[in-house]
Amino acid sequence: MRFMLLLLPALWVAVPMAPAEAAPPRGATSCTGCHPRTAGRGPIPSLNGRPAEQIVSQMTAFRSGERTSTVMTRIAKGFSDEEIRAIADYFAAGGNTPAGSAAPASPAPAQP
């Protein structure tokens, strides 16, 4: 019995652990409340796989009022430049898609 108790910590260290997935940046999880995880039909496009620069451009346009939307104008005002960049990078890398899945080859243009 004592031998087993001594062996348990050694087994715990020897077992390889899967790498932890990075948590999405602040605000990114709320995006999927309206933006679907995968491309589909509907007025609100998926953000997964879109170029980061496109997401940054659209978010800053909503924040400045250059582009208007009932919801997005209010949401975008709550994010700093750094937060917008982090969200854009997250979705450009596939966002909530499973690891190893391919991003859409050419995403549809953003809808107003």
Secondary structure as UniProt FT lines:
FT   HELIX           2..14
FT   TURN            26..27
FT   HELIX           28..31
FT   TURN            32..34
FT   TURN            48..49
FT   HELIX           52..64
FT   TURN            70..71
FT   HELIX           72..76
FT   TURN            77..78
FT   HELIX           81..92
FT   TURN            93..96
FT   TURN            99..100
//
